[in-house]
Amino acid sequence: MMMLKMMNPFGSVTDSIPGVGGDKDEGSGSTKEEQQEQERLRQEAIKEGDKERRLKYKKQEDERETIRETIREKYKIEKKEQSDDEEEDDEEDDGFGGSSKKADTEGDPVALPKNMTEAKAMADKAKADALALAGDKCSIQ
């Protein structure tokens, strides 16, 4: 045994730490029903805390909106109204994962072409637009 402790210098330290190894519920003496009741109470506490947190931040946002409104009135600034689509997106989308809506790539300058002929056509169109803007200001050789 002494040889084993010499080979593992941290062996004596981990022996004295409570809770290392073993099962947590060994000494609790609670039954399965009591454990389920404790888990249910814990879940209810989590839900209640979440509800309180949401109410707190809703109240803060309402206070900020009243302050914004007084500033708008003071400086005669019109409020920018959100469209219904944007409000629905804000409520439904939490910013993670892909969107269920397909992106409209028509007229998108960053959209990737599907094949080489489409890429060449896009490049020729961009070149023609640039030449039209430049006009007689510069000569192309």
C-alpha positions as a Markdown table, in Angstrom:
| # | Residue | x | y | z |
|---|---|---|---|---|
| 1 | Met | 0.0 | 0.0 | 0.0 |
| 2 | Met | 2.8 | 2.4 | 0.8 |
| 3 | Met | 4.4 | 1.7 | -2.5 |
| 4 | Leu | 1.1 | 2.5 | -4.3 |
| 5 | Lys | 0.9 | 5.9 | -2.5 |
| 6 | Met | 4.4 | 6.7 | -3.4 |
| 7 | Met | 3.7 | 6.0 | -7.1 |
| 8 | Asn | 0.5 | 8.3 | -7.0 |
| 9 | Pro | 1.4 | 11.4 | -5.0 |
| 10 | Phe | -2.2 | 12.7 | -5.2 |
| 11 | Gly | -3.7 | 9.5 | -3.9 |
| 12 | Ser | -3.7 | 10.7 | -0.3 |
| 13 | Val | -5.2 | 14.0 | -1.2 |
| 14 | Thr | -8.2 | 12.6 | -3.2 |
| 15 | Asp | -9.0 | 10.1 | -0.4 |
| 16 | Ser | -9.7 | 13.0 | 2.0 |
| 17 | Ile | -12.0 | 14.9 | -0.4 |
| 18 | Pro | -15.7 | 14.2 | 0.2 |
| 19 | Gly | -17.8 | 13.3 | -2.8 |
| 20 | Val | -14.9 | 11.9 | -4.9 |
| 21 | Gly | -16.1 | 8.7 | -6.5 |
| 22 | Gly | -19.2 | 6.8 | -5.4 |
| 23 | Asp | -22.8 | 7.7 | -5.9 |
| 24 | Lys | -24.4 | 10.9 | -4.6 |
| 25 | Asp | -27.6 | 9.3 | -3.5 |
| 26 | Glu | -26.0 | 6.6 | -1.4 |
| 27 | Gly | -26.3 | 8.4 | 1.9 |
| 28 | Ser | -29.3 | 10.5 | 1.2 |
| 29 | Gly | -31.9 | 7.9 | 2.2 |
| 30 | Ser | -34.6 | 9.4 | 0.1 |
| 31 | Thr | -36.9 | 7.3 | -1.9 |
| 32 | Lys | -37.5 | 7.5 | -5.6 |
| 33 | Glu | -40.8 | 9.3 | -5.0 |
| 34 | Glu | -39.1 | 11.9 | -2.9 |
| 35 | Gln | -36.4 | 12.4 | -5.6 |
| 36 | Gln | -39.1 | 12.8 | -8.2 |
| 37 | Glu | -40.9 | 15.4 | -6.0 |
| 38 | Gln | -37.7 | 17.3 | -5.5 |
| 39 | Glu | -37.0 | 17.3 | -9.3 |
| 40 | Arg | -40.6 | 18.6 | -9.9 |
| 41 | Leu | -40.1 | 21.4 | -7.4 |
| 42 | Arg | -36.8 | 22.3 | -9.0 |
| 43 | Gln | -38.4 | 22.4 | -12.4 |
| 44 | Glu | -41.2 | 24.7 | -11.1 |
| 45 | Ala | -38.6 | 27.0 | -9.5 |
| 46 | Ile | -36.8 | 27.2 | -12.8 |
| 47 | Lys | -40.0 | 28.1 | -14.6 |
| 48 | Glu | -40.9 | 30.7 | -12.0 |
| 49 | Gly | -37.5 | 32.3 | -12.2 |
| 50 | Asp | -37.7 | 32.4 | -15.9 |
| 51 | Lys | -41.1 | 34.0 | -15.8 |
| 52 | Glu | -39.8 | 36.6 | -13.3 |
| 53 | Arg | -36.8 | 37.3 | -15.4 |
| 54 | Arg | -39.0 | 37.9 | -18.5 |
| 55 | Leu | -41.3 | 40.3 | -16.6 |
| 56 | Lys | -38.3 | 42.2 | -15.3 |
| 57 | Tyr | -36.8 | 42.7 | -18.7 |
| 58 | Lys | -40.2 | 43.6 | -20.2 |
| 59 | Lys | -40.6 | 46.2 | -17.5 |
| 60 | Gln | -37.2 | 47.6 | -18.3 |
| 61 | Glu | -37.9 | 47.8 | -22.0 |
| 62 | Asp | -41.2 | 49.6 | -21.3 |
| 63 | Glu | -39.3 | 52.1 | -19.2 |
| 64 | Arg | -36.8 | 52.6 | -22.0 |
| 65 | Glu | -39.6 | 53.1 | -24.6 |
| 66 | Thr | -41.2 | 55.8 | -22.4 |
| 67 | Ile | -37.8 | 57.6 | -22.3 |
| 68 | Arg | -37.4 | 57.2 | -26.1 |
| 69 | Glu | -40.9 | 58.6 | -26.5 |
| 70 | Thr | -40.1 | 61.8 | -24.5 |
| 71 | Ile | -37.0 | 62.3 | -26.5 |
| 72 | Arg | -39.0 | 61.9 | -29.8 |
| 73 | Glu | -41.5 | 64.4 | -28.6 |
| 74 | Lys | -38.8 | 66.8 | -27.5 |
| 75 | Tyr | -36.9 | 66.7 | -30.8 |
| 76 | Lys | -40.0 | 66.1 | -33.0 |
| 77 | Ile | -38.6 | 62.8 | -34.4 |
| 78 | Glu | -41.0 | 60.4 | -36.0 |
| 79 | Lys | -41.0 | 56.8 | -34.6 |
| 80 | Lys | -39.9 | 54.2 | -37.1 |
| 81 | Glu | -42.6 | 51.6 | -37.2 |
| 82 | Gln | -41.6 | 47.9 | -37.6 |
| 83 | Ser | -43.4 | 46.0 | -40.3 |
| 84 | Asp | -45.5 | 43.0 | -39.3 |
| 85 | Asp | -43.1 | 40.6 | -40.9 |
| 86 | Glu | -40.2 | 41.9 | -38.9 |
| 87 | Glu | -42.1 | 41.7 | -35.6 |
| 88 | Glu | -43.1 | 38.1 | -36.3 |
| 89 | Asp | -39.5 | 37.3 | -37.2 |
| 90 | Asp | -38.3 | 38.8 | -33.9 |
| 91 | Glu | -40.8 | 36.8 | -31.9 |
| 92 | Glu | -40.2 | 33.5 | -33.8 |
| 93 | Asp | -36.4 | 33.6 | -34.5 |
| 94 | Asp | -33.9 | 33.6 | -31.7 |
| 95 | Gly | -31.0 | 34.2 | -34.0 |
| 96 | Phe | -29.7 | 30.6 | -34.1 |
| 97 | Gly | -29.9 | 28.1 | -36.9 |
| 98 | Gly | -31.2 | 28.7 | -40.4 |
| 99 | Ser | -34.3 | 30.5 | -41.4 |
| 100 | Ser | -37.2 | 28.6 | -42.8 |
| 101 | Lys | -37.7 | 31.3 | -45.5 |
| 102 | Lys | -35.6 | 31.1 | -48.6 |
| 103 | Ala | -33.4 | 34.1 | -49.3 |
| 104 | Asp | -34.4 | 36.1 | -52.4 |
| 105 | Thr | -31.3 | 36.1 | -54.5 |
| 106 | Glu | -32.8 | 38.1 | -57.4 |
| 107 | Gly | -30.8 | 41.4 | -57.6 |
| 108 | Asp | -28.5 | 40.3 | -54.8 |
| 109 | Pro | -25.0 | 41.6 | -55.7 |
| 110 | Val | -23.4 | 38.9 | -53.4 |
| 111 | Ala | -25.3 | 36.0 | -54.8 |
| 112 | Leu | -23.2 | 33.2 | -56.2 |
| 113 | Pro | -23.8 | 32.2 | -59.8 |
| 114 | Lys | -25.1 | 28.7 | -60.5 |
| 115 | Asn | -22.8 | 28.0 | -63.5 |
| 116 | Met | -20.0 | 29.5 | -65.5 |
| 117 | Thr | -22.2 | 31.1 | -68.2 |
| 118 | Glu | -24.2 | 32.9 | -65.5 |
| 119 | Ala | -20.9 | 34.1 | -63.9 |
| 120 | Lys | -19.6 | 35.4 | -67.2 |
| 121 | Ala | -22.9 | 37.2 | -67.9 |
| 122 | Met | -22.8 | 38.8 | -64.4 |
| 123 | Ala | -19.2 | 39.9 | -65.0 |
| 124 | Asp | -20.0 | 41.3 | -68.4 |
| 125 | Lys | -23.0 | 43.2 | -67.0 |
| 126 | Ala | -20.8 | 44.6 | -64.2 |
| 127 | Lys | -18.2 | 45.7 | -66.7 |
| 128 | Ala | -20.8 | 47.4 | -68.9 |
| 129 | Asp | -22.2 | 49.2 | -65.9 |
| 130 | Ala | -18.8 | 50.4 | -64.9 |
| 131 | Leu | -18.1 | 51.6 | -68.5 |
| 132 | Ala | -21.4 | 53.4 | -68.6 |
| 133 | Leu | -20.6 | 55.2 | -65.4 |
| 134 | Ala | -17.1 | 56.1 | -66.5 |
| 135 | Gly | -18.3 | 57.4 | -69.8 |
| 136 | Asp | -15.9 | 59.8 | -71.5 |
| 137 | Lys | -14.0 | 60.5 | -68.2 |
| 138 | Cys | -11.4 | 57.8 | -68.9 |
| 139 | Ser | -10.2 | 56.0 | -72.0 |
| 140 | Ile | -9.9 | 52.2 | -72.1 |
| 141 | Gln | -7.2 | 50.8 | -74.2 |
